[in-house]
């Protein structure tokens, strides 16, 4: 067990339970740590944005960073719960694998999934990640963000399959197409070979990006015409989840 990490967690918990900012001496006394140990831990937590120092008495309190992280977890749990009915309906309508994803910086994180009943199907796992610029759910979410957000992909663009889009121009084209269509698609796997997919972004109460829902399967079975057909169901699923999250389309 990492003793320093454990001590850091205990210090965070103590500060969270404290109604007033705390000093090094009384924290050390309560936790039975040395003052130098407490000071070192506080300095590390301050550098990472979890703690701030209050002057002029050099006391310490938590920032809202812990709350922000907890809020993300709660929102993700709410998203999975609220999205399930729409995912089930979409799975029945398409017969393909359904994914629920969220965007974490430049990656897509799969937070829920319904497997296709087909013997040959798209293989992904809940908790797995993929470069956002290579998958349909990622492209759908990027279409909801400012163009400036795309710049963070510039040093990351690389080829995973023969059809991976590897230039900023191509990425911008995909994002613009997703915006104009109302959904994003991948006709031939850009992250893993042989996968076709279609996805649409999910919005929260204030129109903020929350996640994306998509369907995927082998490109030997899913052709361009099927993507076009399935896009109607995918858009409806995303709209249903967004509504459940409190989003109201603004005319």
VOBA-1610 file (N, C-alpha, C; in pm, whole numbers, padded with zeros to 5 digits, always signed):
BEGIN
Unk+00085-00120+00000Unk+00000+00000+00000Unk+00088+00125+00000Unk+00054+00222-00083Unk+00130+00346-00092Unk+00094+00435+00027Unk+00186+00448+00121Unk+00158+00522+00244Unk+00134+00671+00218Unk+00212+00730+00128Unk+00196+00872+00099Unk+00059+00898+00036Unk+00017+00809-00054Unk-00113+00826-00118Unk-00225+00813-00015Unk-00213+00715+00073Unk-00313+00695+00178Unk-00320+00816+00271Unk-00206+00871+00306Unk-00203+00990+00392Unk-00267+01108+00321Unk-00242+01120+00191Unk-00302+01228+00114Unk-00454+01219+00112Unk-00506+01097+00099Unk-00650+01077+00101Unk-00709+01111+00237Unk-00641+01070+00344Unk-00689+01102+00478Unk-00690+01253+00502Unk-00589+01321+00447Unk-00583+01466+00461Unk-00699+01532+00385Unk-00728+01484+00265Unk-00840+01536+00188Unk-00972+01517+00262Unk-00990+01398+00319Unk-01113+01369+00393Unk-01127+01460+00514Unk-01018+01484+00583Unk-01020+01570+00702Unk-01058+01713+00664Unk-00999+01763+00557Unk-01032+01898+00512Unk-01178+01907+00465Unk-01226+01800+00402Unk-01365+01799+00354Unk-01463+01805+00470Unk-01427+01744+00582Unk-01515+01740+00698Unk-01500+01862+00789Unk-01401+01945+00760Unk-01375+02063+00843Unk-01461+02180+00799Unk-01524+02246+00894Unk-01608+02361+00862Unk-01527+02488+00842Unk-01404+02490+00891Unk-01317+02607+00880Unk-01185+02565+00817Unk-01113+02659+00754Unk-00978+02630+00705Unk-00891+02580+00820Unk-00797+02494+00789Unk-00714+02431+00892Unk-00567+02465+00872Unk-00495+02472+00984Unk-00352+02497+00979Unk-00272+02368+00982Unk-00146+02379+00951Unk-00058+02262+00947Unk-00049+02195+01083Unk-00035+02275+01190Unk-00014+02220+01323Unk-00133+02138+01371Unk-00256+02192+01357Unk-00371+02117+01407Unk-00405+01998+01317Unk-00376+02006+01188Unk-00395+01890+01099Unk-00299+01778+01138Unk-00174+01817+01167Unk-00074+01718+01206Unk-00114+01650+01337Unk-00167+01728+01430Unk-00207+01673+01559Unk-00325+01577+01543Unk-00423+01616+01463Unk-00541+01531+01446Unk-00508+01401+01372Unk-00425+01413+01268Unk-00394+01297+01185Unk-00276+01215+01238Unk-00206+01273+01336Unk-00087+01209+01392Unk+00022+01192+01286Unk+00034+01296+01200Unk+00142+01305+01103Unk+00242+01408+01154Unk+00363+01405+01101Unk+00456+01513+01132Unk+00414+01639+01057Unk+00452+01754+01112Unk+00416+01880+01045Unk+00480+01890+00907Unk+00602+01840+00894Unk+00669+01845+00763Unk+00596+01757+00662Unk+00541+01645+00710Unk+00465+01555+00622Unk+00337+01622+00574Unk+00266+01686+00668Unk+00143+01755+00632Unk+00171+01868+00535Unk+00276+01944+00561Unk+00309+02056+00474Unk+00342+02007+00333Unk+00416+01899+00324Unk+00453+01842+00194Unk+00328+01795+00118Unk+00237+01729+00189Unk+00113+01681+00125Unk+00027+01799+00079Unk+00016+01901+00163Unk-00064+02018+00127Unk-00005+02090+00005Unk+00126+02098+00001Unk+00191+02162-00113Unk+00160+02087-00243Unk+00166+01955-00236Unk+00135+01873-00354Unk-00010+01891-00397Unk-00101+01887-00299Unk-00243+01902-00329Unk-00274+02042-00383Unk-00201+02140-00333Unk-00220+02277-00381Unk-00174+02289-00526Unk-00062+02229-00558Unk-00010+02233-00695Unk-00105+02164-00793Unk-00176+02063-00745Unk-00269+01989-00830Unk-00408+02050-00833Unk-00428+02159-00758Unk-00554+02231-00763Unk-00663+02182-00670Unk-00627+02096-00573Unk-00727+02041-00481Unk-00738+02122-00351Unk-00635+02198-00319Unk-00628+02273-00194Unk-00580+02414-00224Unk-00630+02512-00147Unk-00578+02648-00159Unk-00538+02698-00020Unk-00441+02786-00022Unk-00391+02844+00103Unk-00461+02976+00131Unk-00502+02994+00255Unk-00572+03116+00296Unk-00478+03203+00377Unk-00457+03323+00332Unk-00371+03418+00404Unk-00459+03509+00491Unk-00409+03573+00597Unk-00266+03580+00634Unk-00222+03472+00732Unk-00311+03379+00765Unk-00278+03284+00871Unk-00225+03151+00819Unk-00204+03141+00688Unk-00150+03019+00628Unk-00229+02895+00665Unk-00362+02910+00656Unk-00447+02793+00673Unk-00486+02740+00535Unk-00549+02622+00534Unk-00577+02557+00407Unk-00722+02508+00403Unk-00779+02510+00284Unk-00912+02454+00263Unk-00919+02392+00125Unk-01018+02307+00103Unk-01035+02244-00029Unk-01088+02345-00129Unk-01049+02326-00255Unk-01111+02399-00365Unk-01235+02320-00407Unk-01297+02361-00515Unk-01415+02288-00565Unk-01376+02171-00655Unk-01246+02143-00666Unk-01202+02037-00758Unk-01264+01901-00725Unk-01270+01867-00597Unk-01330+01740-00556Unk-01478+01737-00595Unk-01546+01848-00572Unk-01688+01857-00609Unk-01706+01840-00759Unk-01618+01901-00837Unk-01627+01893-00983Unk-01611+01748-01029Unk-01515+01677-00972Unk-01494+01537-01009Unk-01614+01452-00967Unk-01663+01476-00845Unk-01779+01400-00799Unk-01902+01426-00885Unk-01916+01551-00928Unk-02029+01587-01012Unk-02022+01516-01147Unk-01901+01501-01200Unk-01884+01428-01325Unk-01927+01283-01311Unk-01889+01221-01198Unk-01926+01081-01174Unk-02077+01067-01162Unk-02140+01160-01087Unk-02286+01156-01070Unk-02357+01174-01203Unk-02307+01269-01283Unk-02369+01292-01414Unk-02357+01170-01503Unk-02241+01103-01495Unk-02222+00984-01577Unk-02316+00872-01534Unk-02332+00858-01403Unk-02425+00757-01352Unk-02567+00788-01395Unk-02606+00916-01388Unk-02739+00958-01432Unk-02757+00932-01581Unk-02652+00961-01659Unk-02658+00942-01803Unk-02682+00796-01837Unk-02608+00707-01776Unk-02625+00564-01804Unk-02766+00518-01770Unk-02816+00561-01656Unk-02950+00520-01613Unk-03057+00575-01707Unk-03047+00703-01740Unk-03149+00765-01824Unk-03141+00720-01970Unk-03023+00678-02012Unk-03005+00641-02152Unk-03050+00498-02183Unk-03061+00415-02082Unk-03088+00273-02106Unk-03213+00246-02191Unk-03328+00309-02161Unk-03447+00282-02243Unk-03426+00315-02391Unk-03362+00427-02419Unk-03337+00465-02558Unk-03236+00370-02623Unk-03137+00326-02547Unk-03040+00231-02600Unk-03107+00099-02636Unk-03196+00053-02548Unk-03267-00073-02572Unk-03353-00063-02697Unk-03421+00050-02711Unk-03507+00072-02828Unk-03423+00077-02955Unk-03309+00144-02949Unk-03221+00155-03066Unk-03163+00019-03104Unk-03130-00060-03005Unk-03077-00194-03031Unk-03181-00279-03103Unk-03306-00268-03061Unk-03415-00343-03124Unk-03438-00296-03268Unk-03425-00165-03290Unk-03452-00108-03422Unk-03343-00141-03523Unk-03218-00146-03477Unk-03106-00166-03569Unk-03051-00308-03570Unk-03066-00378-03459Unk-03009-00512-03448Unk-02858-00511-03432Unk-02800-00393-03411Unk-02656-00380-03400Unk-02613-00342-03259Unk-02482-00339-03236Unk-02427-00302-03107Unk-02447-00152-03081Unk-02490-00121-02961Unk-02518+00018-02924Unk-02418+00063-02817Unk-02361+00182-02838Unk-02264+00237-02744Unk-02312+00370-02685Unk-02280+00390-02561Unk-02300+00519-02495Unk-02162+00568-02454Unk-02127+00688-02499Unk-01991+00738-02477Unk-01991+00878-02418Unk-01882+00912-02354Unk-01857+01050-02310Unk-01720+01090-02361Unk-01698+01221-02372Unk-01570+01273-02420Unk-01482+01311-02303Unk-01361+01259-02301Unk-01263+01297-02200Unk-01139+01350-02271Unk-01134+01481-02283Unk-01027+01551-02353Unk-01023+01509-02500Unk-00931+01423-02540Unk-00921+01382-02680Unk-00964+01238-02701Unk-01020+01178-02597Unk-01061+01037-02608Unk-01209+01019-02581Unk-01262+00914-02639Unk-01397+00869-02610Unk-01388+00760-02504Unk-01473+00769-02403Unk-01482+00666-02300Unk-01618+00599-02313Unk-01618+00467-02331Unk-01743+00393-02342Unk-01798+00363-02202Unk-01916+00417-02173Unk-01971+00403-02038Unk-02086+00302-02031Unk-02140+00263-02144Unk-02242+00158-02145Unk-02251+00099-02285Unk-02310-00020-02293Unk-02311-00091-02421Unk-02420-00197-02420Unk-02484-00215-02536Unk-02574-00328-02556Unk-02521-00406-02675Unk-02493-00533-02654Unk-02435-00616-02759Unk-02538-00652-02865Unk-02492-00661-02988Unk-02575-00713-03096Unk-02593-00863-03079Unk-02704-00914-03130Unk-02728-01058-03126Unk-02659-01130-03241Unk-02605-01054-03336Unk-02534-01115-03448Unk-02407-01184-03399Unk-02372-01292-03465Unk-02250-01363-03431Unk-02128-01275-03460Unk-02132-01205-03573Unk-02025-01113-03608Unk-02071-00973-03572Unk-01996-00905-03484Unk-02040-00775-03434Unk-01919-00692-03394Unk-01945-00566-03363Unk-01838-00476-03320Unk-01797-00512-03177Unk-01668-00524-03156Unk-01617-00562-03024Unk-01553-00444-02952Unk-01620-00397-02848Unk-01567-00294-02759Unk-01610-00330-02617Unk-01551-00262-02520Unk-01583-00292-02382Unk-01617-00164-02306Unk-01708-00174-02211Unk-01737-00062-02123Unk-01610-00031-02044Unk-01573+00096-02041Unk-01450+00136-01976Unk-01334+00153-02072Unk-01353+00102-02196Unk-01248+00117-02297Unk-01249+00259-02352Unk-01138+00295-02414Unk-01124+00428-02473Unk-01082+00417-02619Unk-01107+00524-02693Unk-01064+00532-02832Unk-01036+00677-02866Unk-00944+00702-02958Unk-00919+00841-03001Unk-01048+00900-03059Unk-01089+01014-03009Unk-01220+01070-03046Unk-01232+01099-03195Unk-01120+01130-03259Unk-01127+01166-03401Unk-01145+01045-03493Unk-01140+00923-03436Unk-01146+00803-03519Unk-01279+00730-03513Unk-01368+00768-03422Unk-01493+00692-03404Unk-01614+00784-03418Unk-01728+00723-03452Unk-01849+00802-03479Unk-01896+00880-03358Unk-01898+00818-03239Unk-01943+00892-03121Unk-01851+01010-03093Unk-01721+00993-03117Unk-01627+01102-03097Unk-01652+01216-03194Unk-01668+01185-03320Unk-01693+01288-03421Unk-01824+01362-03391Unk-01925+01286-03346Unk-02054+01349-03313Unk-02038+01448-03199Unk-01958+01414-03099Unk-01938+01506-02986Unk-01852+01625-03026Unk-01750+01603-03107Unk-01665+01713-03151Unk-01745+01815-03233Unk-01847+01768-03301Unk-01931+01857-03380Unk-02009+01957-03294Unk-02019+01929-03163Unk-02090+02017-03071Unk-01998+02118-03004Unk-01869+02108-03032Unk-01770+02193-02964Unk-01714+02298-03059Unk-01654+02405-03006Unk-01596+02509-03091Unk-01484+02452-03179Unk-01462+02514-03293Unk-01356+02469-03383Unk-01219+02470-03315Unk-01202+02563-03222Unk-01073+02574-03153Unk-01039+02447-03075Unk-01142+02371-03035Unk-01119+02247-02959Unk-01042+02146-03043Unk-01061+02150-03173Unk-00998+02053-03262Unk-00846+02066-03263Unk-00796+02183-03227Unk-00651+02205-03231Unk-00575+02110-03139Unk-00638+02065-03033Unk-00567+01974-02943Unk-00538+01839-03007Unk-00601+01811-03121Unk-00575+01685-03191Unk-00456+01694-03287Unk-00413+01815-03317Unk-00309+01832-03420Unk-00186+01745-03395Unk-00130+01742-03273Unk-00010+01658-03253Unk-00042+01510-03234Unk-00171+01475-03230Unk-00209+01337-03199Unk-00252+01256-03321Unk-00275+01324-03433Unk-00329+01256-03550Unk-00231+01152-03603Unk-00274+01028-03607Unk-00193+00922-03665Unk-00283+00814-03722Unk-00226+00728-03801Unk-00304+00628-03872Unk-00317+00499-03791Unk-00442+00453-03777Unk-00468+00324-03712Unk-00512+00220-03813Unk-00582+00262-03916Unk-00624+00174-04026Unk-00600+00248-04157Unk-00627+00181-04267Unk-00607+00244-04398Unk-00700+00362-04420Unk-00809+00369-04345Unk-00908+00475-04367Unk-00908+00582-04258Unk-00813+00575-04164Unk-00806+00678-04059Unk-00784+00816-04120Unk-00858+00913-04071Unk-00841+01050-04116Unk-00726+01110-04035Unk-00621+01153-04104Unk-00498+01188-04032Unk-00454+01332-04050Unk-00538+01416-04108Unk-00502+01557-04122Unk-00609+01644-04057Unk-00571+01765-04021Unk-00666+01857-03961Unk-00776+01894-04060Unk-00741+01901-04186Unk-00840+01933-04289Unk-00947+01824-04295Unk-00905+01699-04289Unk-01000+01588-04292Unk-01086+01586-04166Unk-01025+01613-04052Unk-01100+01616-03927Unk-01205+01727-03931Unk-01167+01844-03979Unk-01264+01953-03990Unk-01377+01917-04086Unk-01345+01848-04195Unk-01448+01806-04291Unk-01548+01713-04223Unk-01497+01617-04146Unk-01585+01522-04077Unk-01675+01593-03976Unk-01618+01690-03904Unk-01696+01764-03804Unk-01803+01848-03872Unk-01767+01915-03981Unk-01864+01997-04054Unk-01976+01910-04111Unk-01941+01792-04162Unk-02043+01702-04215Unk-02137+01656-04105Unk-02081+01625-03988Unk-02165+01583-03874Unk-02260+01696-03833Unk-02211+01819-03836Unk-02296+01932-03800Unk-02410+01950-03900Unk-02380+01936-04029Unk-02482+01957-04131Unk-02583+01843-04137Unk-02537+01720-04111Unk-02627+01604-04115Unk-02707+01586-03987Unk-02646+01630-03874Unk-02707+01605-03744Unk-02662+01475-03683Unk-02570+01407-03748Unk-02512+01283-03695Unk-02376+01263-03760Unk-02294+01178-03698Unk-02162+01145-03752Unk-02160+00999-03796Unk-02079+00970-03894Unk-02071+00832-03940Unk-01928+00793-03975Unk-01901+00666-03966Unk-01775+00607-04011Unk-01814+00488-04097Unk-01777+00492-04224Unk-01819+00386-04317Unk-01726+00265-04311Unk-01598+00290-04283Unk-01500+00182-04272Unk-01409+00217-04155Unk-01387+00121-04069Unk-01320+00147-03941Unk-01195+00233-03949Unk-01193+00340-03870Unk-01078+00428-03862Unk-00995+00401-03735Unk-01056+00334-03639Unk-00986+00296-03515Unk-00957+00147-03517Unk-01057+00068-03551Unk-01043-00075-03571Unk-01099-00109-03709Unk-01028-00192-03782Unk-01068-00223-03918Unk-01203-00293-03926Unk-01275-00264-04034Unk-01396-00338-04064Unk-01520-00297-03987Unk-01521-00177-03928Unk-01635-00133-03848Unk-01703-00013-03915Unk-01834-00020-03927Unk-01914+00094-03973Unk-01998+00141-03855Unk-02021+00270-03846Unk-02092+00323-03728Unk-02162+00454-03760Unk-02257+00484-03674Unk-02334+00608-03684Unk-02363+00655-03542Unk-02352+00786-03515Unk-02371+00835-03378Unk-02425+00977-03377Unk-02485+01013-03265Unk-02540+01147-03246Unk-02510+01194-03104Unk-02484+01322-03088Unk-02450+01378-02958Unk-02573+01389-02868Unk-02548+01382-02737Unk-02651+01399-02634Unk-02622+01530-02562Unk-02725+01611-02545Unk-02709+01741-02483Unk-02779+01747-02348Unk-02725+01831-02259Unk-02782+01847-02126Unk-02882+01962-02120Unk-02926+01993-02000Unk-03032+02092-01977Unk-03003+02226-02044Unk-02878+02271-02037Unk-02843+02402-02091Unk-02783+02393-02231Unk-02800+02278-02296Unk-02746+02261-02430Unk-02600+02221-02433Unk-02544+02192-02316Unk-02404+02152-02310Unk-02387+02006-02355Unk-02269+01974-02406Unk-02240+01838-02447Unk-02233+01746-02326Unk-02305+01635-02331Unk-02304+01537-02223Unk-02239+01407-02269Unk-02270+01364-02390Unk-02217+01238-02439Unk-02265+01212-02580Unk-02264+01086-02619Unk-02312+01049-02752Unk-02361+00905-02749Unk-02458+00875-02834Unk-02507+00739-02851Unk-02483+00699-02996Unk-02442+00576-03016Unk-02414+00530-03151Unk-02438+00383-03169Unk-02449+00341-03294Unk-02460+00200-03327Unk-02343+00164-03418Unk-02299+00041-03409Unk-02187-00002-03493Unk-02196-00151-03522Unk-02130-00189-03629Unk-02126-00329-03670Unk-02028-00346-03783Unk-02011-00466-03834Unk-01914-00490-03941Unk-01953-00419-04070Unk-01855-00362-04140Unk-01886-00291-04264Unk-01923-00385-04378Unk-01906-00514-04355Unk-01952-00611-04455Unk-02105-00623-04451Unk-02164-00583-04339Unk-02309-00591-04324Unk-02374-00452-04330Unk-02305-00352-04277Unk-02360-00218-04272Unk-02298-00132-04383Unk-02379-00098-04479Unk-02335-00016-04592Unk-02384+00127-04575Unk-02345+00212-04669Unk-02383+00353-04664Unk-02535+00371-04653Unk-02611+00292-04729Unk-02757+00305-04727Unk-02814+00268-04590Unk-02750+00172-04522Unk-02796+00132-04389Unk-02766+00243-04287Unk-02648+00305-04300Unk-02613+00416-04212Unk-02718+00526-04223Unk-02757+00556-04346Unk-02857+00660-04369Unk-02990+00622-04303Unk-03027+00497-04315Unk-03153+00450-04254Unk-03143+00454-04101Unk-03035+00401-04049Unk-03019+00393-03903Unk-03003+00530-03838Unk-02955+00628-03915Unk-02931+00761-03858Unk-03059+00820-03800Unk-03172+00789-03860Unk-03301+00839-03810Unk-03326+00788-03669Unk-03300+00659-03647Unk-03320+00599-03516Unk-03217+00649-03415Unk-03094+00669-03461Unk-02988+00717-03372Unk-03018+00860-03327Unk-03061+00945-03419Unk-03096+01082-03384Unk-03211+01086-03286Unk-03310+01001-03307Unk-03425+00995-03217Unk-03382+00947-03078Unk-03291+00851-03072Unk-03242+00802-02943Unk-03170+00913-02868Unk-03085+00987-02939Unk-03012+01097-02875Unk-03108+01205-02827Unk-03210+01234-02908Unk-03309+01335-02870Unk-03385+01290-02745Unk-03419+01164-02739Unk-03492+01111-02625Unk-03411+01122-02496Unk-03282+01089-02504Unk-03196+01096-02386Unk-03176+01242-02345Unk-03154+01328-02442Unk-03136+01471-02413Unk-03259+01528-02343Unk-03375+01489-02390Unk-03500+01535-02327Unk-03509+01486-02183Unk-03469+01360-02162Unk-03471+01304-02027Unk-03376+01378-01934Unk-03269+01435-01992Unk-03172+01510-01914Unk-03215+01655-01892Unk-03329+01693-01951Unk-03382+01827-01930Unk-03360+01923-02045Unk-03303+01873-02156Unk-03276+01961-02269Unk-03404+01991-02345Unk-03421+02116-02382Unk-03534+02158-02466Unk-03477+02230-02586Unk-03507+02179-02705Unk-03456+02241-02827Unk-03506+02384-02838Unk-03416+02473-02872Unk-03450+02613-02884Unk-03476+02647-03029Unk-03593+02698-03053Unk-03630+02734-03190Unk-03558+02859-03232
//
